[in-house]
Amino acid sequence: MLAELQQVSKHYDHQVLNEISFTINRGDSIAIVGPSGSGKSTLLNILGTLDRPSSGRVLLNDEGIESLDDNKLAGIRNQFIGFVFQLHYLLPQLSLLENILLPVLPEKNRSLVKAAEQRAYRLIERVGLSNRIKHLPGQLSVGECQRAAVVRALINNPGLLLADEPTGSLDEENATALGTLLTELNSEEKMGMVVATHSMELARRMKVIYRLHLGRLEKIEKE
């Protein structure tokens, strides 16, 4: 088991998540759908250790993380979790390759850095960006930037990929292509993947679909 939420609740001035429990195993692909404000991003942030629940437990690799400090959580995020957001957040002054290798900059072990560089070249070729490797983000299309963001999220070979509205800024053609790419990489890399999305077209590509409604997850049977 890669990750598990046990009776997780989150409230600010109102209840956002209400006793949510589910597990993620290697190879799983899970879609979370629901309208804006339903708590999809909050759920992903808690799962990705960017936020803490008001109650309940989060387990990663069968270990609870509630007692870990922010530095240890940052280490877990860097090594175990990949993030893809609606906006690519590539640094404009860096090339595509340099942006992708940003997560490995803190690494002191040169052999691990070299392995990451080799992985970067392989993944860049896999997503069809080999001829863009030295380009700056401003020289790339929005779809190309988002594909680069996916490669950056995978550079440390994470067990878990979290994608928050990954196709939200793309036109229909690029959204379809990115959805196909994510499902193929989920299978090829044998990682767990959770995608929060408004798009039912993207959601239907996942193996399991949940709707987040009134703070609770409801499983949607696929047609």
Sequence and secondary structure as in RCSB ss.txt:
>XXXX:A:sequence
MLAELQQVSKHYDHQVLNEISFTINRGDSIAIVGPSGSGKSTLLNILGTLDRPSSGRVLLNDEGIESLDDNKLAG
IRNQFIGFVFQLHYLLPQLSLLENILLPVLPEKNRSLVKAAEQRAYRLIERVGLSNRIKHLPGQLSVGECQRAAV
VRALINNPGLLLADEPTGSLDEENATALGTLLTELNSEEKMGMVVATHSMELARRMKVIYRLHLGRLEKIEKE
>XXXX:A:secstr
  EEEEEEEEESSSEEEEEEEEEE TT EEEEE  TTSSHHHHHHHHTTSS  SEEEEEETTEE TT  HHHHHH
HHHHHEEEE SS    TTS HHHHHTGGGTT   HHHHHHHHHHHHHHHHHTT GGGTT  GGGS HHHHHHHHH
HHHHTT  SEEEEESTTTTS HHHHHHHHHHHHHHHHHHT EEEEEES HHHHTTSSEEEEEETTEEEEE   
